[in-house]
């Protein structure tokens, strides 16, 4: 609950939805999402198998951690949105 009275609350300006947001459509974003998804599938399969697949579950978690690291690494290498490796040089 807010302590502000109705007179002090301001109305926000409308959002301009015509601006391109750039939702991460880049090799770095796709690598992060794809790798994390593969790790999640591996972990889910291991979870269904049961206690005998604990190692497989941990491998899936490890793949997800690698995926989470892969995105920022590729973005720093120039494969993120607007990255230097994605610029069209006219060749």
Backbone as XML, in Angstrom:
<?xml version="1.0"?>
<chain id="A" units="angstrom">
  <residue number="1" name="UNK">
    <atom name="N" x="0.846" y="-1.164" z="0.000"/>
    <atom name="CA" x="0.000" y="0.000" z="0.000"/>
    <atom name="C" x="0.892" y="1.228" z="0.000"/>
  </residue>
  <residue number="2" name="UNK">
    <atom name="N" x="0.536" y="2.237" z="-0.753"/>
    <atom name="CA" x="1.338" y="3.443" z="-0.875"/>
    <atom name="C" x="0.885" y="4.493" z="0.138"/>
  </residue>
  <residue number="3" name="UNK">
    <atom name="N" x="1.836" y="5.309" z="0.574"/>
    <atom name="CA" x="1.540" y="6.404" z="1.497"/>
    <atom name="C" x="1.175" y="7.685" z="0.759"/>
  </residue>
  <residue number="4" name="UNK">
    <atom name="N" x="1.202" y="7.657" z="-0.566"/>
    <atom name="CA" x="0.913" y="8.856" z="-1.348"/>
    <atom name="C" x="-0.592" y="9.060" z="-1.454"/>
  </residue>
  <residue number="5" name="UNK">
    <atom name="N" x="-0.991" y="10.322" z="-1.429"/>
    <atom name="CA" x="-2.399" y="10.627" z="-1.643"/>
    <atom name="C" x="-2.684" y="10.650" z="-3.143"/>
  </residue>
  <residue number="6" name="UNK">
    <atom name="N" x="-3.928" y="10.627" z="-3.506"/>
    <atom name="CA" x="-4.319" y="10.609" z="-4.911"/>
    <atom name="C" x="-3.858" y="11.867" z="-5.638"/>
  </residue>
  <residue number="7" name="UNK">
    <atom name="N" x="-3.707" y="12.967" z="-4.940"/>
    <atom name="CA" x="-3.303" y="14.223" z="-5.573"/>
    <atom name="C" x="-1.818" y="14.222" z="-5.941"/>
  </residue>
  <residue number="8" name="UNK">
    <atom name="N" x="-0.988" y="13.426" z="-5.262"/>
    <atom name="CA" x="0.445" y="13.446" z="-5.544"/>
    <atom name="C" x="0.880" y="12.380" z="-6.534"/>
  </residue>
  <residue number="9" name="UNK">
    <atom name="N" x="0.007" y="11.473" z="-6.901"/>
    <atom name="CA" x="0.354" y="10.412" z="-7.846"/>
    <atom name="C" x="0.218" y="10.973" z="-9.251"/>
  </residue>
  <residue number="10" name="UNK">
    <atom name="N" x="1.281" y="10.816" z="-10.068"/>
    <atom name="CA" x="1.222" y="11.325" z="-11.440"/>
    <atom name="C" x="0.932" y="10.184" z="-12.403"/>
  </residue>
  <residue number="11" name="UNK">
    <atom name="N" x="0.344" y="10.529" z="-13.512"/>
    <atom name="CA" x="0.022" y="9.554" z="-14.547"/>
    <atom name="C" x="1.224" y="9.449" z="-15.475"/>
  </residue>
  <residue number="12" name="UNK">
    <atom name="N" x="1.645" y="8.226" z="-15.794"/>
    <atom name="CA" x="2.780" y="8.035" z="-16.688"/>
    <atom name="C" x="2.380" y="8.360" z="-18.119"/>
  </residue>
  <residue number="13" name="UNK">
    <atom name="N" x="3.373" y="8.795" z="-18.878"/>
    <atom name="CA" x="3.159" y="9.070" z="-20.293"/>
    <atom name="C" x="2.904" y="7.755" z="-21.022"/>
  </residue>
  <residue number="14" name="UNK">
    <atom name="N" x="2.133" y="7.784" z="-22.096"/>
    <atom name="CA" x="1.898" y="6.547" z="-22.844"/>
    <atom name="C" x="3.199" y="6.023" z="-23.467"/>
  </residue>
  <residue number="15" name="UNK">
    <atom name="N" x="3.303" y="4.718" z="-23.582"/>
    <atom name="CA" x="4.488" y="4.077" z="-24.124"/>
    <atom name="C" x="4.391" y="4.047" z="-25.641"/>
  </residue>
  <residue number="16" name="UNK">
    <atom name="N" x="5.493" y="4.411" z="-26.309"/>
    <atom name="CA" x="5.547" y="4.379" z="-27.770"/>
    <atom name="C" x="5.904" y="2.965" z="-28.211"/>
  </residue>
  <residue number="17" name="UNK">
    <atom name="N" x="4.935" y="2.220" z="-28.743"/>
    <atom name="CA" x="5.158" y="0.839" z="-29.127"/>
    <atom name="C" x="5.716" y="0.694" z="-30.539"/>
  </residue>
  <residue number="18" name="UNK">
    <atom name="N" x="5.973" y="1.780" z="-31.222"/>
    <atom name="CA" x="6.508" y="1.697" z="-32.576"/>
    <atom name="C" x="8.029" y="1.595" z="-32.582"/>
  </residue>
  <residue number="19" name="UNK">
    <atom name="N" x="8.671" y="1.749" z="-31.432"/>
    <atom name="CA" x="10.128" y="1.696" z="-31.342"/>
    <atom name="C" x="10.582" y="0.243" z="-31.306"/>
  </residue>
  <residue number="20" name="UNK">
    <atom name="N" x="11.596" y="-0.081" z="-32.122"/>
    <atom name="CA" x="12.176" y="-1.429" z="-32.139"/>
    <atom name="C" x="12.917" y="-1.671" z="-30.834"/>
  </residue>
  <residue number="21" name="UNK">
    <atom name="N" x="12.514" y="-2.713" z="-30.099"/>
    <atom name="CA" x="13.131" y="-2.992" z="-28.813"/>
    <atom name="C" x="14.376" y="-3.858" z="-28.926"/>
  </residue>
  <residue number="22" name="UNK">
    <atom name="N" x="14.499" y="-4.643" z="-29.977"/>
    <atom name="CA" x="15.647" y="-5.525" z="-30.107"/>
    <atom name="C" x="15.615" y="-6.604" z="-29.045"/>
  </residue>
  <residue number="23" name="UNK">
    <atom name="N" x="14.765" y="-7.573" z="-29.203"/>
    <atom name="CA" x="14.533" y="-8.588" z="-28.180"/>
    <atom name="C" x="15.629" y="-9.647" z="-28.131"/>
  </residue>
  <residue number="24" name="UNK">
    <atom name="N" x="16.862" y="-9.282" z="-28.371"/>
    <atom name="CA" x="17.952" y="-10.231" z="-28.231"/>
    <atom name="C" x="18.067" y="-11.216" z="-29.367"/>
  </residue>
  <residue number="25" name="UNK">
    <atom name="N" x="17.631" y="-10.837" z="-30.549"/>
    <atom name="CA" x="17.733" y="-11.724" z="-31.700"/>
    <atom name="C" x="19.161" y="-11.668" z="-32.229"/>
  </residue>
  <residue number="26" name="UNK">
    <atom name="N" x="20.043" y="-12.423" z="-31.573"/>
    <atom name="CA" x="21.458" y="-12.429" z="-31.923"/>
    <atom name="C" x="22.016" y="-13.826" z="-31.671"/>
  </residue>
  <residue number="27" name="UNK">
    <atom name="N" x="23.170" y="-14.140" z="-32.248"/>
    <atom name="CA" x="23.784" y="-15.442" z="-31.979"/>
    <atom name="C" x="24.064" y="-15.670" z="-30.489"/>
  </residue>
  <residue number="28" name="UNK">
    <atom name="N" x="24.426" y="-14.630" z="-29.760"/>
    <atom name="CA" x="24.692" y="-14.775" z="-28.324"/>
    <atom name="C" x="23.424" y="-15.178" z="-27.580"/>
  </residue>
  <residue number="29" name="UNK">
    <atom name="N" x="22.311" y="-14.538" z="-27.891"/>
    <atom name="CA" x="21.051" y="-14.853" z="-27.217"/>
    <atom name="C" x="20.568" y="-16.248" z="-27.585"/>
  </residue>
  <residue number="30" name="UNK">
    <atom name="N" x="20.664" y="-16.615" z="-28.853"/>
    <atom name="CA" x="20.223" y="-17.933" z="-29.279"/>
    <atom name="C" x="21.082" y="-19.030" z="-28.655"/>
  </residue>
  <residue number="31" name="UNK">
    <atom name="N" x="22.387" y="-18.798" z="-28.550"/>
    <atom name="CA" x="23.270" y="-19.790" z="-27.928"/>
    <atom name="C" x="22.924" y="-19.974" z="-26.451"/>
  </residue>
  <residue number="32" name="UNK">
    <atom name="N" x="22.657" y="-18.866" z="-25.753"/>
    <atom name="CA" x="22.284" y="-18.942" z="-24.345"/>
    <atom name="C" x="20.989" y="-19.720" z="-24.176"/>
  </residue>
  <residue number="33" name="UNK">
    <atom name="N" x="19.979" y="-19.374" z="-24.927"/>
    <atom name="CA" x="18.667" y="-20.017" z="-24.786"/>
    <atom name="C" x="18.731" y="-21.484" z="-25.206"/>
  </residue>
  <residue number="34" name="UNK">
    <atom name="N" x="19.393" y="-21.769" z="-26.316"/>
    <atom name="CA" x="19.475" y="-23.145" z="-26.799"/>
    <atom name="C" x="20.223" y="-24.057" z="-25.846"/>
  </residue>
  <residue number="35" name="UNK">
    <atom name="N" x="21.355" y="-23.595" z="-25.360"/>
    <atom name="CA" x="22.154" y="-24.403" z="-24.439"/>
    <atom name="C" x="21.413" y="-24.613" z="-23.123"/>
  </residue>
  <residue number="36" name="UNK">
    <atom name="N" x="20.779" y="-23.574" z="-22.623"/>
    <atom name="CA" x="20.022" y="-23.701" z="-21.380"/>
    <atom name="C" x="18.840" y="-24.645" z="-21.561"/>
  </residue>
  <residue number="37" name="UNK">
    <atom name="N" x="18.192" y="-24.588" z="-22.705"/>
    <atom name="CA" x="17.073" y="-25.484" z="-22.980"/>
    <atom name="C" x="17.529" y="-26.940" z="-23.036"/>
  </residue>
  <residue number="38" name="UNK">
    <atom name="N" x="18.656" y="-27.210" z="-23.677"/>
    <atom name="CA" x="19.188" y="-28.576" z="-23.731"/>
    <atom name="C" x="19.503" y="-29.078" z="-22.322"/>
  </residue>
  <residue number="39" name="UNK">
    <atom name="N" x="20.113" y="-28.224" z="-21.507"/>
    <atom name="CA" x="20.404" y="-28.609" z="-20.126"/>
    <atom name="C" x="19.146" y="-28.892" z="-19.327"/>
  </residue>
  <residue number="40" name="UNK">
    <atom name="N" x="18.106" y="-28.103" z="-19.551"/>
    <atom name="CA" x="16.845" y="-28.323" z="-18.845"/>
    <atom name="C" x="16.189" y="-29.639" z="-19.264"/>
  </residue>
  <residue number="41" name="UNK">
    <atom name="N" x="16.259" y="-29.966" z="-20.540"/>
    <atom name="CA" x="15.699" y="-31.235" z="-21.013"/>
    <atom name="C" x="16.455" y="-32.412" z="-20.397"/>
  </residue>
  <residue number="42" name="UNK">
    <atom name="N" x="17.779" y="-32.320" z="-20.365"/>
    <atom name="CA" x="18.583" y="-33.380" z="-19.753"/>
    <atom name="C" x="18.208" y="-33.541" z="-18.280"/>
  </residue>
  <residue number="43" name="UNK">
    <atom name="N" x="18.100" y="-32.448" z="-17.557"/>
    <atom name="CA" x="17.755" y="-32.516" z="-16.138"/>
    <atom name="C" x="16.348" y="-33.065" z="-15.924"/>
  </residue>
  <residue number="44" name="UNK">
    <atom name="N" x="15.409" y="-32.680" z="-16.767"/>
    <atom name="CA" x="14.040" y="-33.183" z="-16.636"/>
    <atom name="C" x="13.978" y="-34.686" z="-16.882"/>
  </residue>
  <residue number="45" name="UNK">
    <atom name="N" x="14.688" y="-35.160" z="-17.891"/>
    <atom name="CA" x="14.711" y="-36.599" z="-18.162"/>
    <atom name="C" x="15.318" y="-37.342" z="-16.975"/>
  </residue>
  <residue number="46" name="UNK">
    <atom name="N" x="16.403" y="-36.812" z="-16.428"/>
    <atom name="CA" x="17.039" y="-37.450" z="-15.269"/>
    <atom name="C" x="16.109" y="-37.437" z="-14.063"/>
  </residue>
  <residue number="47" name="UNK">
    <atom name="N" x="15.366" y="-36.375" z="-13.897"/>
    <atom name="CA" x="14.426" y="-36.282" z="-12.772"/>
    <atom name="C" x="13.345" y="-37.350" z="-12.878"/>
  </residue>
  <residue number="48" name="UNK">
    <atom name="N" x="12.876" y="-37.594" z="-14.087"/>
    <atom name="CA" x="11.836" y="-38.601" z="-14.296"/>
    <atom name="C" x="12.403" y="-40.009" z="-14.079"/>
  </residue>
  <residue number="49" name="UNK">
    <atom name="N" x="13.648" y="-40.231" z="-14.498"/>
    <atom name="CA" x="14.271" y="-41.549" z="-14.318"/>
    <atom name="C" x="14.365" y="-41.893" z="-12.833"/>
  </residue>
  <residue number="50" name="UNK">
    <atom name="N" x="14.758" y="-40.930" z="-12.044"/>
    <atom name="CA" x="14.773" y="-41.170" z="-10.601"/>
    <atom name="C" x="16.149" y="-41.041" z="-9.985"/>
  </residue>
  <residue number="51" name="UNK">
    <atom name="N" x="16.277" y="-41.625" z="-8.812"/>
    <atom name="CA" x="17.481" y="-41.464" z="-8.005"/>
    <atom name="C" x="18.736" y="-42.015" z="-8.676"/>
  </residue>
  <residue number="52" name="UNK">
    <atom name="N" x="18.580" y="-43.015" z="-9.523"/>
    <atom name="CA" x="19.746" y="-43.606" z="-10.186"/>
    <atom name="C" x="20.364" y="-42.674" z="-11.222"/>
  </residue>
  <residue number="53" name="UNK">
    <atom name="N" x="19.682" y="-41.595" z="-11.577"/>
    <atom name="CA" x="20.178" y="-40.668" z="-12.598"/>
    <atom name="C" x="20.619" y="-39.339" z="-12.000"/>
  </residue>
  <residue number="54" name="UNK">
    <atom name="N" x="21.097" y="-39.366" z="-10.763"/>
    <atom name="CA" x="21.530" y="-38.131" z="-10.111"/>
    <atom name="C" x="22.670" y="-37.476" z="-10.875"/>
  </residue>
  <residue number="55" name="UNK">
    <atom name="N" x="23.625" y="-38.283" z="-11.349"/>
    <atom name="CA" x="24.747" y="-37.734" z="-12.101"/>
    <atom name="C" x="24.260" y="-37.065" z="-13.391"/>
  </residue>
  <residue number="56" name="UNK">
    <atom name="N" x="23.314" y="-37.697" z="-14.072"/>
    <atom name="CA" x="22.759" y="-37.114" z="-15.301"/>
    <atom name="C" x="22.059" y="-35.794" z="-14.997"/>
  </residue>
  <residue number="57" name="UNK">
    <atom name="N" x="21.350" y="-35.729" z="-13.881"/>
    <atom name="CA" x="20.689" y="-34.486" z="-13.470"/>
    <atom name="C" x="21.723" y="-33.375" z="-13.267"/>
  </residue>
  <residue number="58" name="UNK">
    <atom name="N" x="22.817" y="-33.703" z="-12.580"/>
    <atom name="CA" x="23.859" y="-32.701" z="-12.332"/>
    <atom name="C" x="24.558" y="-32.283" z="-13.625"/>
  </residue>
  <residue number="59" name="UNK">
    <atom name="N" x="24.682" y="-33.207" z="-14.562"/>
    <atom name="CA" x="25.244" y="-32.845" z="-15.874"/>
    <atom name="C" x="24.329" y="-31.845" z="-16.572"/>
  </residue>
  <residue number="60" name="UNK">
    <atom name="N" x="23.026" y="-32.066" z="-16.507"/>
    <atom name="CA" x="22.070" y="-31.123" z="-17.096"/>
    <atom name="C" x="22.159" y="-29.753" z="-16.455"/>
  </residue>
  <residue number="61" name="UNK">
    <atom name="N" x="22.304" y="-29.720" z="-15.140"/>
    <atom name="CA" x="22.464" y="-28.436" z="-14.444"/>
    <atom name="C" x="23.762" y="-27.768" z="-14.888"/>
  </residue>
  <residue number="62" name="UNK">
    <atom name="N" x="24.812" y="-28.552" z="-15.053"/>
    <atom name="CA" x="26.088" y="-28.000" z="-15.533"/>
    <atom name="C" x="25.969" y="-27.417" z="-16.934"/>
  </residue>
  <residue number="63" name="UNK">
    <atom name="N" x="25.219" y="-28.088" z="-17.806"/>
    <atom name="CA" x="25.004" y="-27.567" z="-19.162"/>
    <atom name="C" x="24.255" y="-26.239" z="-19.100"/>
  </residue>
  <residue number="64" name="UNK">
    <atom name="N" x="23.288" y="-26.124" z="-18.189"/>
    <atom name="CA" x="22.566" y="-24.855" z="-18.043"/>
    <atom name="C" x="23.493" y="-23.742" z="-17.558"/>
  </residue>
  <residue number="65" name="UNK">
    <atom name="N" x="24.387" y="-24.051" z="-16.639"/>
    <atom name="CA" x="25.341" y="-23.043" z="-16.147"/>
    <atom name="C" x="26.270" y="-22.603" z="-17.277"/>
  </residue>
  <residue number="66" name="UNK">
    <atom name="N" x="26.712" y="-23.557" z="-18.093"/>
    <atom name="CA" x="27.546" y="-23.206" z="-19.257"/>
    <atom name="C" x="26.770" y="-22.294" z="-20.197"/>
  </residue>
  <residue number="67" name="UNK">
    <atom name="N" x="25.487" y="-22.595" z="-20.412"/>
    <atom name="CA" x="24.655" y="-21.749" z="-21.271"/>
    <atom name="C" x="24.520" y="-20.339" z="-20.733"/>
  </residue>
  <residue number="68" name="UNK">
    <atom name="N" x="24.353" y="-20.226" z="-19.412"/>
    <atom name="CA" x="24.233" y="-18.892" z="-18.811"/>
    <atom name="C" x="25.527" y="-18.096" z="-18.935"/>
  </residue>
  <residue number="69" name="UNK">
    <atom name="N" x="26.653" y="-18.780" z="-18.956"/>
    <atom name="CA" x="27.933" y="-18.087" z="-19.131"/>
    <atom name="C" x="28.198" y="-17.785" z="-20.604"/>
  </residue>
  <residue number="70" name="UNK">
    <atom name="N" x="27.687" y="-18.638" z="-21.484"/>
    <atom name="CA" x="27.951" y="-18.505" z="-22.920"/>
    <atom name="C" x="27.373" y="-17.218" z="-23.505"/>
  </residue>
  <residue number="71" name="UNK">
    <atom name="N" x="26.185" y="-16.824" z="-23.075"/>
    <atom name="CA" x="25.555" y="-15.616" z="-23.607"/>
    <atom name="C" x="26.388" y="-14.364" z="-23.399"/>
  </residue>
  <residue number="72" name="UNK">
    <atom name="N" x="26.758" y="-14.031" z="-22.157"/>
    <atom name="CA" x="27.578" y="-12.834" z="-21.942"/>
    <atom name="C" x="28.959" y="-12.922" z="-22.585"/>
  </residue>
  <residue number="73" name="UNK">
    <atom name="N" x="29.526" y="-14.129" z="-22.645"/>
    <atom name="CA" x="30.842" y="-14.276" z="-23.285"/>
    <atom name="C" x="30.739" y="-13.958" z="-24.770"/>
  </residue>
  <residue number="74" name="UNK">
    <atom name="N" x="29.718" y="-14.499" z="-25.440"/>
    <atom name="CA" x="29.548" y="-14.216" z="-26.867"/>
    <atom name="C" x="29.177" y="-12.757" z="-27.111"/>
  </residue>
  <residue number="75" name="UNK">
    <atom name="N" x="28.394" y="-12.163" z="-26.204"/>
    <atom name="CA" x="28.068" y="-10.738" z="-26.355"/>
    <atom name="C" x="29.333" y="-9.895" z="-26.255"/>
  </residue>
  <residue number="76" name="UNK">
    <atom name="N" x="30.209" y="-10.232" z="-25.309"/>
    <atom name="CA" x="31.471" y="-9.493" z="-25.166"/>
    <atom name="C" x="32.372" y="-9.704" z="-26.376"/>
  </residue>
  <residue number="77" name="UNK">
    <atom name="N" x="32.248" y="-10.860" z="-27.036"/>
    <atom name="CA" x="33.059" y="-11.140" z="-28.219"/>
    <atom name="C" x="32.504" y="-10.467" z="-29.474"/>
  </residue>
  <residue number="78" name="UNK">
    <atom name="N" x="31.359" y="-9.798" z="-29.363"/>
    <atom name="CA" x="30.811" y="-9.061" z="-30.496"/>
    <atom name="C" x="29.656" y="-9.729" z="-31.196"/>
  </residue>
  <residue number="79" name="UNK">
    <atom name="N" x="29.091" y="-10.783" z="-30.610"/>
    <atom name="CA" x="27.987" y="-11.491" z="-31.243"/>
    <atom name="C" x="26.637" y="-11.162" z="-30.624"/>
  </residue>
  <residue number="80" name="UNK">
    <atom name="N" x="26.561" y="-10.126" z="-29.800"/>
    <atom name="CA" x="25.296" y="-9.691" z="-29.219"/>
    <atom name="C" x="24.587" y="-8.729" z="-30.151"/>
  </residue>
  <residue number="81" name="UNK">
    <atom name="N" x="23.446" y="-8.211" z="-29.720"/>
    <atom name="CA" x="22.685" y="-7.257" z="-30.517"/>
    <atom name="C" x="23.544" y="-6.020" z="-30.767"/>
  </residue>
  <residue number="82" name="UNK">
    <atom name="N" x="23.739" y="-5.671" z="-32.018"/>
    <atom name="CA" x="24.554" y="-4.515" z="-32.379"/>
    <atom name="C" x="26.043" y="-4.747" z="-32.214"/>
  </residue>
  <residue number="83" name="UNK">
    <atom name="N" x="26.459" y="-6.000" z="-32.075"/>
    <atom name="CA" x="27.866" y="-6.327" z="-31.864"/>
    <atom name="C" x="28.716" y="-6.076" z="-33.099"/>
  </residue>
  <residue number="84" name="UNK">
    <atom name="N" x="30.020" y="-5.968" z="-32.888"/>
    <atom name="CA" x="30.941" y="-5.650" z="-33.979"/>
    <atom name="C" x="31.027" y="-6.778" z="-35.005"/>
  </residue>
  <residue number="85" name="UNK">
    <atom name="N" x="30.805" y="-8.005" z="-34.622"/>
    <atom name="CA" x="30.895" y="-9.131" z="-35.564"/>
    <atom name="C" x="29.651" y="-9.239" z="-36.445"/>
  </residue>
  <residue number="86" name="UNK">
    <atom name="N" x="28.589" y="-8.519" z="-36.073"/>
    <atom name="CA" x="27.335" y="-8.606" z="-36.813"/>
    <atom name="C" x="27.097" y="-7.410" z="-37.728"/>
  </residue>
  <residue number="87" name="UNK">
    <atom name="N" x="27.968" y="-6.469" z="-37.713"/>
    <atom name="CA" x="27.801" y="-5.271" z="-38.551"/>
    <atom name="C" x="28.075" y="-5.606" z="-40.006"/>
  </residue>
  <residue number="88" name="UNK">
    <atom name="N" x="27.257" y="-5.063" z="-40.899"/>
    <atom name="CA" x="27.428" y="-5.260" z="-42.320"/>
    <atom name="C" x="28.488" y="-4.274" z="-42.818"/>
  </residue>
  <residue number="89" name="UNK">
    <atom name="N" x="29.613" y="-4.810" z="-43.305"/>
    <atom name="CA" x="30.694" y="-3.959" z="-43.788"/>
    <atom name="C" x="30.642" y="-3.745" z="-45.283"/>
  </residue>
  <residue number="90" name="UNK">
    <atom name="N" x="29.620" y="-4.289" z="-45.953"/>
    <atom name="CA" x="29.475" y="-4.090" z="-47.390"/>
    <atom name="C" x="30.220" y="-5.092" z="-48.224"/>
  </residue>
  <residue number="91" name="UNK">
    <atom name="N" x="30.802" y="-6.112" z="-47.636"/>
    <atom name="CA" x="31.525" y="-7.126" z="-48.393"/>
    <atom name="C" x="30.634" y="-8.269" z="-48.729"/>
  </residue>
</chain>
